[in-house]
Amino acid sequence: MSAVSNPSGVGNRRALVVIVATLVLYAASRWWIQQVVAGSVSAVIAALVPLPGLLYVYTAWILRALRGDELERRIALEGLAIGFGVTFAFVALLSQLEHAMPAGALNVDYGEVALVALFASFIGVTRSRSRYE
Amino acid sequence: MVRNAIRDRRAARGWTQQELAERAGVSRQTINAVETGKYEPSLSLAFVLAAIFEERIETLFQAE
């Protein structure tokens, strides 16, 4: 059997670079959207700019979990469990607040929900990995 | 809880955690977590480790 590569180290740094690059692309896309007319073809194209980065991050996440050994898969699962739980609670709370406040007062968009999911999962994976070190 | 004798057996052969990890097909982190008792391996990994050390699985792993 061949050994599983070290999941921390180079792999982690590359993943962090890709995630940061995708976030930068996302922010650039948002800036571009604000420069063009809403509903125009340009706006839709600008909105889709981060798609390759998002697909890359998603694919890399899945492949990493599939190629890892049993401990690495458990760490990924525990990270996702925390990420899902926190995001679920966040969205459920937002829904309640939306009903409790006047229309438009909350001013939270889907991008902020995505960021909560990303960071909660990252914290979950980091916390889980530290438990097994 | 399950305690194991992986560290003793590995040390007796003069292997590093990385060498044992390569033989078992897992990461060094997994071997370290198993040795320190922070992670209980799956049955299949336990059998692989027992085969590597040429021992019966119950001599390598014992319930506390």
N, CA and C atoms of all chains as a GROMACS GRO file, in nm:
protein
  591
    1MET      N    1   0.083  -0.120   0.000
    1MET     CA    2   0.000   0.000   0.000
    1MET      C    3   0.087   0.125   0.000
    2SER      N    4   0.045   0.224  -0.072
    2SER     CA    5   0.122   0.348  -0.072
    2SER      C    6   0.075   0.437   0.042
    3ALA      N    7   0.169   0.512   0.094
    3ALA     CA    8   0.132   0.600   0.205
    3ALA      C    9   0.051   0.718   0.157
    4VAL      N   10  -0.033   0.765   0.245
    4VAL     CA   11  -0.112   0.884   0.215
    4VAL      C   12  -0.023   1.005   0.240
    5SER      N   13  -0.030   1.103   0.151
    5SER     CA   14   0.055   1.220   0.167
    5SER      C   15   0.016   1.300   0.289
    6ASN      N   16   0.112   1.374   0.340
    6ASN     CA   17   0.091   1.457   0.456
    6ASN      C   18  -0.016   1.563   0.427
    7PRO      N   19  -0.129   1.561   0.497
    7PRO     CA   20  -0.236   1.654   0.467
    7PRO      C   21  -0.211   1.796   0.515
    8SER      N   22  -0.123   1.812   0.615
    8SER     CA   23  -0.093   1.948   0.661
    8SER      C   24   0.022   1.998   0.576
    9GLY      N   25   0.089   2.102   0.596
    9GLY     CA   26   0.204   2.142   0.518
    9GLY      C   27   0.167   2.200   0.382
   10VAL      N   28   0.232   2.147   0.275
   10VAL     CA   29   0.218   2.205   0.141
   10VAL      C   30   0.072   2.205   0.095
   11GLY      N   31   0.001   2.095   0.116
   11GLY     CA   32  -0.138   2.084   0.074
   11GLY      C   33  -0.225   2.191   0.138
   12ASN      N   34  -0.203   2.215   0.267
   12ASN     CA   35  -0.281   2.316   0.339
   12ASN      C   36  -0.251   2.456   0.287
   13ARG      N   37  -0.122   2.483   0.260
   13ARG     CA   38  -0.085   2.617   0.212
   13ARG      C   39  -0.146   2.643   0.075
   14ARG      N   40  -0.143   2.540  -0.013
   14ARG     CA   41  -0.201   2.556  -0.146
   14ARG      C   42  -0.352   2.578  -0.136
   15ALA      N   43  -0.416   2.502  -0.049
   15ALA     CA   44  -0.562   2.518  -0.031
   15ALA      C   45  -0.595   2.659   0.017
   16LEU      N   46  -0.512   2.710   0.110
   16LEU     CA   47  -0.535   2.844   0.163
   16LEU      C   48  -0.518   2.949   0.053
   17VAL      N   49  -0.416   2.931  -0.033
   17VAL     CA   50  -0.391   3.025  -0.143
   17VAL      C   51  -0.511   3.025  -0.238
   18VAL      N   52  -0.562   2.904  -0.272
   18VAL     CA   53  -0.676   2.894  -0.364
   18VAL      C   54  -0.800   2.959  -0.304
   19ILE      N   55  -0.823   2.936  -0.174
   19ILE     CA   56  -0.940   2.994  -0.108
   19ILE      C   57  -0.930   3.147  -0.107
   20VAL      N   58  -0.812   3.198  -0.073
   20VAL     CA   59  -0.793   3.344  -0.071
   20VAL      C   60  -0.810   3.401  -0.211
   21ALA      N   61  -0.753   3.332  -0.314
   21ALA     CA   62  -0.765   3.378  -0.453
   21ALA      C   63  -0.912   3.382  -0.495
   22THR      N   64  -0.988   3.281  -0.454
   22THR     CA   65  -1.131   3.276  -0.488
   22THR      C   66  -1.207   3.390  -0.420
   23LEU      N   67  -1.170   3.420  -0.295
   23LEU     CA   68  -1.236   3.530  -0.224
   23LEU      C   69  -1.204   3.664  -0.291
   24VAL      N   70  -1.079   3.679  -0.337
   24VAL     CA   71  -1.040   3.802  -0.408
   24VAL      C   72  -1.119   3.813  -0.538
   25LEU      N   73  -1.129   3.701  -0.610
   25LEU     CA   74  -1.206   3.697  -0.736
   25LEU      C   75  -1.353   3.733  -0.708
   26TYR      N   76  -1.402   3.683  -0.597
   26TYR     CA   77  -1.541   3.710  -0.557
   26TYR      C   78  -1.562   3.860  -0.532
   27ALA      N   79  -1.467   3.918  -0.460
   27ALA     CA   80  -1.476   4.062  -0.429
   27ALA      C   81  -1.464   4.145  -0.557
   28ALA      N   82  -1.374   4.103  -0.649
   28ALA     CA   83  -1.357   4.175  -0.776
   28ALA      C   84  -1.485   4.165  -0.858
   29SER      N   85  -1.546   4.047  -0.857
   29SER     CA   86  -1.671   4.025  -0.929
   29SER      C   87  -1.780   4.118  -0.874
   30ARG      N   88  -1.786   4.129  -0.739
   30ARG     CA   89  -1.887   4.214  -0.677
   30ARG      C   90  -1.865   4.361  -0.716
   31TRP      N   91  -1.736   4.401  -0.719
   31TRP     CA   92  -1.704   4.539  -0.758
   31TRP      C   93  -1.748   4.563  -0.903
   32TRP      N   94  -1.719   4.466  -0.991
   32TRP     CA   95  -1.754   4.478  -1.133
   32TRP      C   96  -1.908   4.490  -1.149
   33ILE      N   97  -1.980   4.409  -1.074
   33ILE     CA   98  -2.127   4.412  -1.081
   33ILE      C   99  -2.180   4.552  -1.049
   34GLN      N  100  -2.115   4.615  -0.951
   34GLN     CA  101  -2.162   4.747  -0.908
   34GLN      C  102  -2.129   4.857  -1.011
   35GLN      N  103  -2.039   4.826  -1.107
   35GLN     CA  104  -2.000   4.924  -1.208
   35GLN      C  105  -2.090   4.919  -1.331
   36VAL      N  106  -2.166   4.811  -1.349
   36VAL     CA  107  -2.249   4.795  -1.469
   36VAL      C  108  -2.398   4.803  -1.432
   37VAL      N  109  -2.481   4.808  -1.535
   37VAL     CA  110  -2.625   4.821  -1.513
   37VAL      C  111  -2.682   4.687  -1.463
   38ALA      N  112  -2.757   4.692  -1.354
   38ALA     CA  113  -2.817   4.570  -1.300
   38ALA      C  114  -2.911   4.506  -1.402
   39GLY      N  115  -2.899   4.374  -1.418
   39GLY     CA  116  -2.984   4.302  -1.512
   39GLY      C  117  -2.926   4.294  -1.652
   40SER      N  118  -2.815   4.364  -1.676
   40SER     CA  119  -2.753   4.358  -1.809
   40SER      C  120  -2.672   4.230  -1.825
   41VAL      N  121  -2.635   4.200  -1.950
   41VAL     CA  122  -2.553   4.081  -1.977
   41VAL      C  123  -2.419   4.093  -1.904
   42SER      N  124  -2.364   4.213  -1.905
   42SER     CA  125  -2.235   4.236  -1.836
   42SER      C  126  -2.245   4.202  -1.688
   43ALA      N  127  -2.356   4.238  -1.628
   43ALA     CA  128  -2.373   4.211  -1.484
   43ALA      C  129  -2.378   4.061  -1.456
   44VAL      N  130  -2.447   3.989  -1.547
   44VAL     CA  131  -2.457   3.844  -1.529
   44VAL      C  132  -2.319   3.779  -1.549
   45ILE      N  133  -2.246   3.826  -1.650
   45ILE     CA  134  -2.111   3.772  -1.674
   45ILE      C  135  -2.022   3.801  -1.553
   46ALA      N  136  -2.031   3.922  -1.502
   46ALA     CA  137  -1.951   3.959  -1.384
   46ALA      C  138  -1.986   3.871  -1.264
   47ALA      N  139  -2.115   3.839  -1.252
   47ALA     CA  140  -2.158   3.756  -1.139
   47ALA      C  141  -2.102   3.614  -1.148
   48LEU      N  142  -2.077   3.568  -1.272
   48LEU     CA  143  -2.030   3.430  -1.290
   48LEU      C  144  -1.878   3.418  -1.286
   49VAL      N  145  -1.808   3.531  -1.274
   49VAL     CA  146  -1.661   3.529  -1.272
   49VAL      C  147  -1.603   3.434  -1.166
   50PRO      N  148  -1.657   3.433  -1.044
   50PRO     CA  149  -1.595   3.346  -0.941
   50PRO      C  150  -1.625   3.197  -0.959
   51LEU      N  151  -1.711   3.162  -1.056
   51LEU     CA  152  -1.754   3.023  -1.070
   51LEU      C  153  -1.637   2.923  -1.084
   52PRO      N  154  -1.536   2.949  -1.172
   52PRO     CA  155  -1.426   2.852  -1.181
   52PRO      C  156  -1.354   2.832  -1.048
   53GLY      N  157  -1.331   2.941  -0.976
   53GLY     CA  158  -1.264   2.929  -0.846
   53GLY      C  159  -1.346   2.849  -0.747
   54LEU      N  160  -1.477   2.875  -0.746
   54LEU     CA  161  -1.566   2.802  -0.654
   54LEU      C  162  -1.570   2.653  -0.688
   55LEU      N  163  -1.574   2.623  -0.819
   55LEU     CA  164  -1.575   2.482  -0.862
   55LEU      C  165  -1.443   2.414  -0.826
   56TYR      N  166  -1.333   2.488  -0.841
   56TYR     CA  167  -1.202   2.431  -0.807
   56TYR      C  168  -1.193   2.399  -0.658
   57VAL      N  169  -1.238   2.495  -0.575
   57VAL     CA  170  -1.233   2.475  -0.430
   57VAL      C  171  -1.320   2.354  -0.391
   58TYR      N  172  -1.440   2.348  -0.451
   58TYR     CA  173  -1.531   2.237  -0.419
   58TYR      C  174  -1.471   2.102  -0.461
   59THR      N  175  -1.417   2.097  -0.584
   59THR     CA  176  -1.358   1.973  -0.634
   59THR      C  177  -1.237   1.931  -0.548
   60ALA      N  178  -1.153   2.031  -0.516
   60ALA     CA  179  -1.034   2.001  -0.435
   60ALA      C  180  -1.075   1.948  -0.298
   61TRP      N  181  -1.182   2.005  -0.242
   61TRP     CA  182  -1.231   1.962  -0.109
   61TRP      C  183  -1.275   1.816  -0.115
   62ILE      N  184  -1.352   1.782  -0.218
   62ILE     CA  185  -1.404   1.646  -0.231
   62ILE      C  186  -1.290   1.546  -0.255
   63LEU      N  187  -1.200   1.581  -0.349
   63LEU     CA  188  -1.089   1.490  -0.381
   63LEU      C  189  -0.999   1.468  -0.260
   64ARG      N  190  -0.978   1.574  -0.185
   64ARG     CA  191  -0.893   1.563  -0.067
   64ARG      C  192  -0.953   1.466   0.035
   65ALA      N  193  -1.085   1.477   0.052
   65ALA     CA  194  -1.152   1.386   0.146
   65ALA      C  195  -1.148   1.242   0.094
   66LEU      N  196  -1.165   1.224  -0.037
   66LEU     CA  197  -1.166   1.089  -0.094
   66LEU      C  198  -1.028   1.025  -0.091
   67ARG      N  199  -0.924   1.106  -0.115
   67ARG     CA  200  -0.789   1.050  -0.122
   67ARG      C  201  -0.723   1.037   0.014
   68GLY      N  202  -0.780   1.102   0.115
   68GLY     CA  203  -0.720   1.095   0.248
   68GLY      C  204  -0.742   0.960   0.313
   69ASP      N  205  -0.672   0.935   0.421
   69ASP     CA  206  -0.692   0.809   0.492
   69ASP      C  207  -0.812   0.824   0.586
   70GLU      N  208  -0.837   0.724   0.668
   70GLU     CA  209  -0.959   0.724   0.748
   70GLU      C  210  -0.963   0.838   0.849
   71LEU      N  211  -0.847   0.875   0.904
   71LEU     CA  212  -0.846   0.985   1.001
   71LEU      C  213  -0.875   1.118   0.931
   72GLU      N  214  -0.816   1.136   0.812
   72GLU     CA  215  -0.839   1.260   0.738
   72GLU      C  216  -0.986   1.273   0.699
   73ARG      N  217  -1.049   1.161   0.663
   73ARG     CA  218  -1.193   1.166   0.630
   73ARG      C  219  -1.276   1.200   0.753
   74ARG      N  220  -1.235   1.148   0.868
   74ARG     CA  221  -1.309   1.179   0.991
   74ARG      C  222  -1.296   1.327   1.024
   75ILE      N  223  -1.175   1.381   1.006
   75ILE     CA  224  -1.153   1.524   1.033
   75ILE      C  225  -1.241   1.608   0.940
   76ALA      N  226  -1.246   1.570   0.811
   76ALA     CA  227  -1.330   1.644   0.715
   76ALA      C  228  -1.476   1.636   0.755
   77LEU      N  229  -1.519   1.518   0.799
   77LEU     CA  230  -1.659   1.499   0.839
   77LEU      C  231  -1.693   1.583   0.961
   78GLU      N  232  -1.602   1.583   1.060
   78GLU     CA  233  -1.627   1.664   1.180
   78GLU      C  234  -1.630   1.812   1.146
   79GLY      N  235  -1.543   1.853   1.054
   79GLY     CA  236  -1.541   1.993   1.010
   79GLY      C  237  -1.671   2.031   0.943
   80LEU      N  238  -1.720   1.943   0.856
   80LEU     CA  239  -1.846   1.969   0.786
   80LEU      C  240  -1.964   1.970   0.884
   81ALA      N  241  -1.959   1.883   0.983
   81ALA     CA  242  -2.067   1.878   1.083
   81ALA      C  243  -2.077   2.012   1.156
   82ILE      N  244  -1.962   2.066   1.194
   82ILE     CA  245  -1.962   2.197   1.262
   82ILE      C  246  -2.005   2.306   1.165
   83GLY      N  247  -1.950   2.302   1.042
   83GLY     CA  248  -1.986   2.403   0.941
   83GLY      C  249  -2.134   2.402   0.910
   84PHE      N  250  -2.190   2.284   0.892
   84PHE     CA  251  -2.333   2.274   0.861
   84PHE      C  252  -2.418   2.322   0.978
   85GLY      N  253  -2.382   2.278   1.098
   85GLY     CA  254  -2.460   2.314   1.216
   85GLY      C  255  -2.463   2.465   1.239
   86VAL      N  256  -2.346   2.527   1.230
   86VAL     CA  257  -2.337   2.672   1.253
   86VAL      C  258  -2.414   2.746   1.144
   87THR      N  259  -2.398   2.703   1.017
   87THR     CA  260  -2.466   2.770   0.906
   87THR      C  261  -2.618   2.754   0.918
   88PHE      N  262  -2.660   2.634   0.954
   88PHE     CA  263  -2.804   2.609   0.971
   88PHE      C  264  -2.862   2.701   1.078
   89ALA      N  265  -2.793   2.709   1.193
   89ALA     CA  266  -2.841   2.795   1.302
   89ALA      C  267  -2.842   2.941   1.259
   90PHE      N  268  -2.739   2.981   1.185
   90PHE     CA  269  -2.728   3.120   1.137
   90PHE      C  270  -2.845   3.155   1.044
   91VAL      N  271  -2.871   3.066   0.947
   91VAL     CA  272  -2.979   3.090   0.851
   91VAL      C  273  -3.116   3.089   0.920
   92ALA      N  274  -3.134   2.995   1.012
   92ALA     CA  275  -3.262   2.987   1.084
   92ALA      C  276  -3.286   3.113   1.166
   93LEU      N  277  -3.179   3.163   1.231
   93LEU     CA  278  -3.190   3.286   1.310
   93LEU      C  279  -3.220   3.405   1.219
   94LEU      N  280  -3.152   3.411   1.104
   94LEU     CA  281  -3.176   3.520   1.009
   94LEU      C  282  -3.321   3.520   0.964
   95SER      N  283  -3.374   3.401   0.938
   95SER     CA  284  -3.512   3.389   0.894
   95SER      C  285  -3.606   3.448   0.999
   96GLN      N  286  -3.580   3.415   1.125
   96GLN     CA  287  -3.664   3.469   1.233
   96GLN      C  288  -3.653   3.621   1.240
   97LEU      N  289  -3.530   3.671   1.230
   97LEU     CA  290  -3.508   3.816   1.238
   97LEU      C  291  -3.573   3.888   1.120
   98GLU      N  292  -3.572   3.822   1.003
   98GLU     CA  293  -3.635   3.882   0.885
   98GLU      C  294  -3.784   3.906   0.909
   99HIS      N  295  -3.846   3.810   0.978
   99HIS     CA  296  -3.988   3.824   1.008
   99HIS      C  297  -4.012   3.925   1.120
  100ALA      N  298  -3.911   3.938   1.207
  100ALA     CA  299  -3.928   4.025   1.323
  100ALA      C  300  -3.904   4.172   1.292
  101MET      N  301  -3.831   4.196   1.182
  101MET     CA  302  -3.793   4.335   1.151
  101MET      C  303  -3.864   4.383   1.024
  102PRO      N  304  -3.868   4.515   1.006
  102PRO     CA  305  -3.930   4.570   0.884
  102PRO      C  306  -3.857   4.519   0.759
  103ALA      N  307  -3.929   4.510   0.647
  103ALA     CA  308  -3.872   4.458   0.522
  103ALA      C  309  -3.747   4.537   0.483
  104GLY      N  310  -3.640   4.465   0.450
  104GLY     CA  311  -3.516   4.529   0.404
  104GLY      C  312  -3.427   4.579   0.516
  105ALA      N  313  -3.471   4.571   0.641
  105ALA     CA  314  -3.392   4.626   0.751
  105ALA      C  315  -3.271   4.539   0.784
  106LEU      N  316  -3.281   4.410   0.757
  106LEU     CA  317  -3.174   4.318   0.796
  106LEU      C  318  -3.050   4.333   0.707
  107ASN      N  319  -3.070   4.347   0.577
  107ASN     CA  320  -2.961   4.374   0.483
  107ASN      C  321  -2.847   4.272   0.490
  108VAL      N  322  -2.880   4.143   0.489
  108VAL     CA  323  -2.780   4.036   0.484
  108VAL      C  324  -2.796   3.965   0.351
  109ASP      N  325  -2.685   3.943   0.277
  109ASP     CA  326  -2.698   3.874   0.149
  109ASP      C  327  -2.642   3.732   0.157
  110TYR      N  328  -2.664   3.658   0.046
  110TYR     CA  329  -2.621   3.518   0.045
  110TYR      C  330  -2.469   3.503   0.058
  111GLY      N  331  -2.395   3.605   0.011
  111GLY     CA  332  -2.249   3.600   0.021
  111GLY      C  333  -2.204   3.592   0.165
  112GLU      N  334  -2.272   3.662   0.253
  112GLU     CA  335  -2.235   3.659   0.395
  112GLU      C  336  -2.267   3.522   0.456
  113VAL      N  337  -2.377   3.462   0.409
  113VAL     CA  338  -2.410   3.327   0.456
  113VAL      C  339  -2.302   3.228   0.410
  114ALA      N  340  -2.256   3.245   0.284
  114ALA     CA  341  -2.151   3.157   0.230
  114ALA      C  342  -2.023   3.172   0.311
  115LEU      N  343  -1.991   3.296   0.350
  115LEU     CA  344  -1.870   3.319   0.430
  115LEU      C  345  -1.880   3.252   0.566
  116VAL      N  346  -1.998   3.258   0.626
  116VAL     CA  347  -2.019   3.192   0.756
  116VAL      C  348  -1.997   3.041   0.741
  117ALA      N  349  -2.052   2.983   0.632
  117ALA     CA  350  -2.036   2.839   0.609
  117ALA      C  351  -1.889   2.804   0.590
  118LEU      N  352  -1.817   2.886   0.513
  118LEU     CA  353  -1.675   2.861   0.485
  118LEU      C  354  -1.592   2.867   0.612
  119PHE      N  355  -1.609   2.974   0.689
  119PHE     CA  356  -1.526   2.991   0.808
  119PHE      C  357  -1.564   2.893   0.919
  120ALA      N  358  -1.692   2.862   0.929
  120ALA     CA  359  -1.733   2.764   1.032
  120ALA      C  360  -1.674   2.627   0.999
  121SER      N  361  -1.672   2.590   0.871
  121SER     CA  362  -1.613   2.462   0.830
  121SER      C  363  -1.463   2.462   0.854
  122PHE      N  364  -1.399   2.574   0.821
  122PHE     CA  365  -1.253   2.584   0.841
  122PHE      C  366  -1.218   2.571   0.989
  123ILE      N  367  -1.294   2.641   1.073
  123ILE     CA  368  -1.269   2.633   1.217
  123ILE      C  369  -1.296   2.490   1.267
  124GLY      N  370  -1.401   2.428   1.212
  124GLY     CA  371  -1.432   2.291   1.251
  124GLY      C  372  -1.321   2.194   1.215
  125VAL      N  373  -1.266   2.207   1.094
  125VAL     CA  374  -1.157   2.119   1.051
  125VAL      C  375  -1.032   2.144   1.137
  126THR      N  376  -1.002   2.270   1.161
  126THR     CA  377  -0.883   2.305   1.240
  126THR      C  378  -0.895   2.250   1.383
  127ARG      N  379  -1.014   2.268   1.440
  127ARG     CA  380  -1.038   2.222   1.577
  127ARG      C  381  -1.029   2.069   1.584
  128SER      N  382  -1.090   2.003   1.483
  128SER     CA  383  -1.089   1.858   1.480
  128SER      C  384  -0.946   1.805   1.463
  129ARG      N  385  -0.869   1.868   1.373
  129ARG     CA  386  -0.730   1.823   1.349
  129ARG      C  387  -0.648   1.836   1.476
  130SER      N  388  -0.669   1.944   1.550
  130SER     CA  389  -0.589   1.964   1.671
  130SER      C  390  -0.622   1.859   1.777
  131ARG      N  391  -0.744   1.805   1.773
  131ARG     CA  392  -0.781   1.700   1.870
  131ARG      C  393  -0.700   1.574   1.850
  132TYR      N  394  -0.660   1.548   1.726
  132TYR     CA  395  -0.591   1.422   1.695
  132TYR      C  396  -0.439   1.437   1.686
  133GLU      N  397  -0.388   1.557   1.715
  133GLU     CA  398  -0.242   1.577   1.706
  133GLU      C  399  -0.175   1.547   1.840
  134MET      N  400  -1.269   0.213   2.556
  134MET     CA  401  -1.133   0.252   2.519
  134MET      C  402  -1.050   0.129   2.480
  135VAL      N  403  -0.965   0.150   2.382
  135VAL     CA  404  -0.877   0.042   2.337
  135VAL      C  405  -0.733   0.092   2.346
  136ARG      N  406  -0.650   0.018   2.417
  136ARG     CA  407  -0.508   0.057   2.418
  136ARG      C  408  -0.433  -0.035   2.323
  137ASN      N  409  -0.321   0.015   2.278
  137ASN     CA  410  -0.247  -0.064   2.178
  137ASN      C  411  -0.097  -0.060   2.204
  138ALA      N  412  -0.028  -0.151   2.140
  138ALA     CA  413   0.117  -0.163   2.159
  138ALA      C  414   0.193  -0.122   2.033
  139ILE      N  415   0.131  -0.036   1.954
  139ILE     CA  416   0.192   0.003   1.826
  139ILE      C  417   0.327   0.071   1.848
  140ARG      N  418   0.332   0.163   1.942
  140ARG     CA  419   0.458   0.237   1.963
  140ARG      C  420   0.570   0.143   2.004
  141ASP      N  421   0.541   0.050   2.094
  141ASP     CA  422   0.644  -0.045   2.140
  141ASP      C  423   0.693  -0.132   2.024
  142ARG      N  424   0.597  -0.183   1.945
  142ARG     CA  425   0.635  -0.271   1.833
  142ARG      C  426   0.715  -0.195   1.727
  143ARG      N  427   0.674  -0.073   1.704
  143ARG     CA  428   0.745   0.009   1.605
  143ARG      C  429   0.887   0.039   1.653
  144ALA      N  430   0.898   0.076   1.780
  144ALA     CA  431   1.030   0.108   1.836
  144ALA      C  432   1.121  -0.015   1.834
  145ALA      N  433   1.061  -0.132   1.861
  145ALA     CA  434   1.140  -0.256   1.862
  145ALA      C  435   1.201  -0.284   1.724
  146ARG      N  436   1.133  -0.240   1.621
  146ARG     CA  437   1.185  -0.260   1.485
  146ARG      C  438   1.269  -0.142   1.437
  147GLY      N  439   1.275  -0.039   1.515
  147GLY     CA  440   1.355   0.078   1.479
  147GLY      C  441   1.295   0.160   1.366
  148TRP      N  442   1.165   0.152   1.352
  148TRP     CA  443   1.098   0.228   1.245
  148TRP      C  444   1.055   0.364   1.297
  149THR      N  445   1.051   0.460   1.207
  149THR     CA  446   0.992   0.590   1.241
  149THR      C  447   0.841   0.580   1.216
  150GLN      N  448   0.768   0.679   1.265
  150GLN     CA  449   0.623   0.682   1.239
  150GLN      C  450   0.597   0.690   1.089
  151GLN      N  451   0.683   0.766   1.018
  151GLN     CA  452   0.665   0.781   0.874
  151GLN      C  453   0.684   0.646   0.803
  152GLU      N  454   0.782   0.570   0.846
  152GLU     CA  455   0.806   0.438   0.783
  152GLU      C  456   0.688   0.345   0.805
  153LEU      N  457   0.637   0.344   0.927
  153LEU     CA  458   0.521   0.259   0.954
  153LEU      C  459   0.399   0.308   0.875
  154ALA      N  460   0.385   0.440   0.866
  154ALA     CA  461   0.272   0.497   0.790
  154ALA      C  462   0.278   0.451   0.643
  155GLU      N  463   0.398   0.452   0.586
  155GLU     CA  464   0.412   0.410   0.446
  155GLU      C  465   0.378   0.262   0.429
  156ARG      N  466   0.416   0.181   0.525
  156ARG     CA  467   0.383   0.038   0.517
  156ARG      C  468   0.232   0.016   0.531
  157ALA      N  469   0.169   0.097   0.614
  157ALA     CA  470   0.026   0.078   0.640
  157ALA      C  471  -0.063   0.152   0.540
  158GLY      N  472  -0.002   0.242   0.463
  158GLY     CA  473  -0.081   0.317   0.365
  158GLY      C  474  -0.167   0.426   0.427
  159VAL      N  475  -0.118   0.484   0.537
  159VAL     CA  476  -0.190   0.595   0.600
  159VAL      C  477  -0.091   0.708   0.622
  160SER      N  478  -0.139   0.819   0.676
  160SER     CA  479  -0.050   0.932   0.701
  160SER      C  480   0.023   0.915   0.834
  161ARG      N  481   0.133   0.989   0.850
  161ARG     CA  482   0.207   0.983   0.976
  161ARG      C  483   0.119   1.033   1.091
  162GLN      N  484   0.033   1.131   1.061
  162GLN     CA  485  -0.056   1.184   1.164
  162GLN      C  486  -0.147   1.075   1.219
  163THR      N  487  -0.191   0.986   1.130
  163THR     CA  488  -0.280   0.878   1.175
  163THR      C  489  -0.205   0.783   1.269
  164ILE      N  490  -0.083   0.747   1.230
  164ILE     CA  491  -0.003   0.659   1.318
  164ILE      C  492   0.019   0.725   1.453
  165ASN      N  493   0.054   0.853   1.451
  165ASN     CA  494   0.076   0.926   1.576
  165ASN      C  495  -0.051   0.928   1.662
  166ALA      N  496  -0.166   0.954   1.597
  166ALA     CA  497  -0.292   0.960   1.672
  166ALA      C  498  -0.328   0.824   1.731
  167VAL      N  499  -0.298   0.717   1.657
  167VAL     CA  500  -0.325   0.582   1.708
  167VAL      C  501  -0.233   0.552   1.826
  168GLU      N  502  -0.105   0.582   1.810
  168GLU     CA  503  -0.008   0.553   1.917
  168GLU      C  504  -0.040   0.628   2.046
  169THR      N  505  -0.084   0.751   2.033
  169THR     CA  506  -0.112   0.832   2.153
  169THR      C  507  -0.251   0.806   2.209
  170GLY      N  508  -0.327   0.719   2.142
  170GLY     CA  509  -0.460   0.684   2.191
  170GLY      C  510  -0.566   0.788   2.161
  171LYS      N  511  -0.534   0.886   2.078
  171LYS     CA  512  -0.633   0.989   2.045
  171LYS      C  513  -0.728   0.944   1.937
  172TYR      N  514  -0.690   0.841   1.866
  172TYR     CA  515  -0.776   0.792   1.759
  172TYR      C  516  -0.774   0.639   1.760
  173GLU      N  517  -0.893   0.580   1.762
  173GLU     CA  518  -0.902   0.434   1.755
  173GLU      C  519  -0.922   0.396   1.609
  174PRO      N  520  -0.829   0.317   1.553
  174PRO     CA  521  -0.835   0.287   1.409
  174PRO      C  522  -0.954   0.199   1.374
  175SER      N  523  -0.987   0.198   1.246
  175SER     CA  524  -1.092   0.109   1.198
  175SER      C  525  -1.042  -0.035   1.210
  176LEU      N  526  -1.135  -0.128   1.197
  176LEU     CA  527  -1.098  -0.269   1.205
  176LEU      C  528  -1.001  -0.306   1.093
  177SER      N  529  -1.023  -0.251   0.974
  177SER     CA  530  -0.936  -0.285   0.861
  177SER      C  531  -0.794  -0.234   0.884
  178LEU      N  532  -0.780  -0.113   0.939
  178LEU     CA  533  -0.645  -0.062   0.967
  178LEU      C  534  -0.580  -0.143   1.079
  179ALA      N  535  -0.659  -0.181   1.178
  179ALA     CA  536  -0.606  -0.263   1.287
  179ALA      C  537  -0.552  -0.396   1.233
  180PHE      N  538  -0.624  -0.456   1.138
  180PHE     CA  539  -0.578  -0.582   1.078
  180PHE      C  540  -0.450  -0.559   0.996
  181VAL      N  541  -0.444  -0.447   0.926
  181VAL     CA  542  -0.324  -0.416   0.847
  181VAL      C  543  -0.204  -0.402   0.940
  182LEU      N  544  -0.221  -0.331   1.052
  182LEU     CA  545  -0.111  -0.312   1.147
  182LEU      C  546  -0.068  -0.445   1.209
  183ALA      N  547  -0.168  -0.528   1.241
  183ALA     CA  548  -0.136  -0.659   1.296
  183ALA      C  549  -0.057  -0.743   1.196
  184ALA      N  550  -0.094  -0.733   1.069
  184ALA     CA  551  -0.023  -0.808   0.965
  184ALA      C  552   0.120  -0.756   0.948
  185ILE      N  553   0.137  -0.626   0.957
  185ILE     CA  554   0.271  -0.566   0.945
  185ILE      C  555   0.362  -0.617   1.056
  186PHE      N  556   0.309  -0.624   1.178
  186PHE     CA  557   0.390  -0.668   1.291
  186PHE      C  558   0.385  -0.820   1.310
  187GLU      N  559   0.313  -0.887   1.220
  187GLU     CA  560   0.302  -1.034   1.223
  187GLU      C  561   0.255  -1.083   1.360
  188GLU      N  562   0.150  -1.017   1.408
  188GLU     CA  563   0.093  -1.056   1.538
  188GLU      C  564  -0.057  -1.071   1.524
  189ARG      N  565  -0.118  -1.137   1.620
  189ARG     CA  566  -0.264  -1.144   1.622
  189ARG      C  567  -0.317  -1.008   1.666
  190ILE      N  568  -0.430  -0.974   1.614
  190ILE     CA  569  -0.485  -0.840   1.639
  190ILE      C  570  -0.510  -0.817   1.789
  191GLU      N  571  -0.548  -0.924   1.862
  191GLU     CA  572  -0.581  -0.906   2.003
  191GLU      C  573  -0.455  -0.889   2.091
  192THR      N  574  -0.339  -0.921   2.038
  192THR     CA  575  -0.217  -0.894   2.115
  192THR      C  576  -0.170  -0.750   2.093
  193LEU      N  577  -0.213  -0.695   1.982
  193LEU     CA  578  -0.174  -0.558   1.949
  193LEU      C  579  -0.272  -0.456   2.008
  194PHE      N  580  -0.399  -0.495   2.010
  194PHE     CA  581  -0.504  -0.406   2.062
  194PHE      C  582  -0.578  -0.477   2.174
  195GLN      N  583  -0.594  -0.406   2.285
  195GLN     CA  584  -0.668  -0.465   2.398
  195GLN      C  585  -0.764  -0.364   2.458
  196ALA      N  586  -0.883  -0.414   2.488
  196ALA     CA  587  -0.985  -0.327   2.549
  196ALA      C  588  -0.948  -0.299   2.693
  197GLU      N  589  -0.969  -0.174   2.735
  197GLU     CA  590  -0.936  -0.138   2.873
  197GLU      C  591  -1.055  -0.158   2.965
   0.00000   0.00000   0.00000
